[in-house]
Amino acid sequence: MGDGGSAELVDGQNVHITEPPRENGARGSRYAVTSVGGKVSVRPAGGRAGTARTPPTLRPATAPDNTGVTRDGTGDDGPSTMSAGLRPLTAASTYAVKLAITNASVTTKQFYVWNRTTSTAYAVDSDAPGATASVKLPPGDYFAIALHADWQQPSYLLTRTFTVGSAATTVSFDQRLAKETAIRTDDTTASRYSAAAWISLPSGDIAGFAGSGADKIYVTPFSVKGVSLRLHEVLGRAGSSASAPSPYRYDLTHTFAGTVPASPVTTVRTAALARTTDQVDAPGTRTNASLLSVPELGEWTGVFIGSPVPVAGAVTQYATPGTTYSRLLDYGDGGLRLNLPDRTLAAGTGTGETLGAAPLQPARPQWGGSRRTGSKIALTETNAFADTGGHDAADNGATYAYRLSSADGVTYAQASGLGVNDQLSSSVLPAARTTYTLDQSAHRRVGYARLTTDVDSRWTFRSATTSTAELPLVDTKLTVSGLNASGRATAGPVQVRASATTRATDPALANTRVTALSYSVDDGTTWNATTVAADGSAALDVPATAAFVSLRVSAADDEGGALTRTVLRAFAGPAAKGDETVGATRVSNVVVNGGKAVELTDQPLQTFTAGFTATDPSGIAGGGMYLYHGTYDSPDAVLYPSWATTCTKATATTATCQAQFAYLQPRWNLGRNALAGGWKLAAWAESADGTGHADLHAAKAVSLVRDATVTVNAAPEPVTKGKTITVTGKLARADWEALGGYHGYAGQTVKLQFRKKTSTTYTTVKSVVTNSTGNLKTTTTATVDGYWRFAFTATSTTASATAAGDYVDVR
């Protein structure tokens, strides 16, 4: 993709659709999603839509037989295109068919055509500008879809049935015939947050769009045997946003099978839905989180859609009973993603889950993992941040390092700085059964997580040439009692429990066991051994001075396998952690928005930049930054850069680090006018040699304020010298909350200023105070030709505003 997005089929089973990162709260793109003849097409369909970081991800339930696709893996974000696999044409004669969307303003569109008898799909080139496309078709009966979706506009799935005889023809899709479709509830406080709609055909093919956000969806009513309209909607409390998530979430699915009625809107009763209350824990700090889902309906069902959920809090979830949903939980800017198990709930109240509970730690990957095939080993142990519930989790902000060696000191694979999707393959290994050591580390320093900053694992295992088999590695699991929803312990005793399993072929014979457990309260400088009971439990006394507690566990089995694993900052202690300066690394020259206040309107796609200088004698490996409102450990709002911070080498010891905060839309990112005012920038940098870092919690004070406007009208015009002029106007400021727009700013002092026609300088005549609706009105005496204006001086929450001068001719 030209914008850096991509789509790929991995290992014959995992579809990864990736787009360039968006600022949290900014909506992702819309997509035309099609599964035709066992192949999938995903196309951008009209600019950005409106979901808080809803990285759309394609995921199958059961795929057509010729795909070999059965299950998605991690599911990443993004706009991308994979060409649709279309059945070959066999008819000898074809005729030109023009497809046209009528009575509509069309920027982007996508057409799909199927033969209603044979289910043969025909490729339509929809890339040309305008509302039309053409396709050559043999005689027959057809069903066609026109997808029309543009950013911040309603989306349309227009359908037609038509027949091709022995001549060319034109098929029109009249947008006026489309009707709004939706799933609604009897909860009057709920509104749509995101939605997807698609057409399902008897062949198992689908066509449609996803990621329309709160925008309306329109569909042409039809009645075609075997063809269905499917809807998936996520609802939350009206006015919710990334910083003020809804305390409840509706995950609703409906199918109009065979017939889409004249009013394709269905209403469900809350009392008839499945209901759970789930706890979402925080990774050491309050951050943003989005829960995404897609229904499994026995076909390629589309994309994940979602909504913000509370962090370090509970969310009540309502779902369509009997529908299986695949789910993801994204933290922060989407860098940390938990893969949640598919869930099917019955009507009524069910048992909830706890998600994201500390300690975050490596777990055996649900899909894949390090494997040996013949004489080589492929290393992939990126599931380093799973929660204690065992939910797989990878972090795009982490880097990984590996070293695979044998007992006699030969290194067969070694690399560092690898990303979450990188795999390392060894050189040729001995065929005989040999003992190997695998060292792996995962490191991250990110704004959305304070816990599990580093994980170091050392495995010992035995392996010989084999066809394809997972390495017989030992795995451990740590749980800690008494942590709060942010992964923090109070001073005093806590219970740590360690367990171990093995990936050996026959785990029952391996006799896997925990052999040691220790902890550190100084980030691994010193370690304290504990006594481990037969059940793997150990008592640990957390000092009142501890900001973080790190854990080290060792385990072994009877098959020659062993593991020693260190998790730095496994959970937080009672003490607050201040700024960190380790070694000679320093951060300076911090600048946000060129040193000016960030003035945000009510509109989307707003952008500003931030940067700093980082120095270290060994050079700078990288750095990062983000903005927060409130306290460092428990902010009430955060803003993350839209892309990873880039640190560009300036000299051998200095780098310039820059970040862009783009795609901001205050309604979705902030959602509360109370967030206008003082924010802080947290910034950090790490040395090139890995020995130093600087982490400044409040590197810069930043003002994020509401944009303001002021108008003026001086009358009458012209006016006789010495007569009275009445000057009116209005002071308004951007509303970041549910209604948006600009609303009057009451009780504010505004200056009335005058400039003579022959002058370039305005002089203040008097001060006027706005009334309860922000209106201004005053009188003055006309003396000379000139310009009148109102000028408002910025406050701590609102930007300054000055009206353009209104000229009055004095006679």
Salt bridges, closest charged atoms under 4 A:
GLU19 OE1 - ARG22 NH2 3.16
ASP76 OD2 - HIS16 ND1 3.38
ASP77 OD2 - ARG53 NH2 3.14
ASP77 OD1 - ARG337 NH2 3.29
ASP127 OD1 - ARG43 NH2 2.29
ASP150 OD2 - HIS148 ND1 3.65
ASP174 OD2 - ARG176 NH2 2.93
GLU180 OE2 - ARG184 NH2 3.15
ASP205 OD2 - ARG87 NH1 3.93
ASP215 OD2 - ARG30 NH2 2.68
GLU233 OE2 - ARG192 NH2 2.75
ASP251 OD1 - HIS232 NE2 2.64
ASP251 OD2 - ARG249 NH1 3.01
ASP278 OD2 - ARG343 NH2 3.11
GLU299 OE2 - ARG230 NE 2.56
ASP330 OD1 - ARG337 NE 2.63
ASP342 OD2 - ARG71 NH1 2.56
GLU353 OE1 - ARG327 NH1 2.82
GLU353 OE1 - ARG343 NH1 3.22
GLU381 OE2 - ARG503 NH1 3.00
ASP387 OD2 - HIS391 ND1 2.78
ASP395 OD2 - ARG444 NH1 2.65
ASP439 OD1 - ARG458 NE 2.53
ASP454 OD2 - HIS443 ND1 2.66
GLU470 OE1 - ARG364 NH2 2.59
GLU470 OE2 - ARG503 NH1 3.77
ASP475 OD2 - ARG503 NE 2.83
ASP523 OD2 - ARG569 NH2 2.71
ASP535 OD2 - ARG497 NH1 2.98
ASP558 OD1 - ARG513 NH1 3.07
ASP579 OD1 - HIS697 ND1 3.90
GLU580 OE1 - ARG569 NH2 3.08
GLU580 OE1 - HIS693 NE2 3.03
ASP633 OD1 - ARG450 NE 3.94
ASP633 OD2 - ARG488 NH2 4.00
ASP636 OD1 - HIS629 ND1 2.70
GLU686 OE2 - HIS443 NE2 2.80
GLU686 OE2 - ARG445 NE 3.05
ASP695 OD2 - ARG445 NH1 3.55
ASP735 OD2 - HIS743 NE2 3.44
ASP809 OD2 - ARG811 NE 3.21
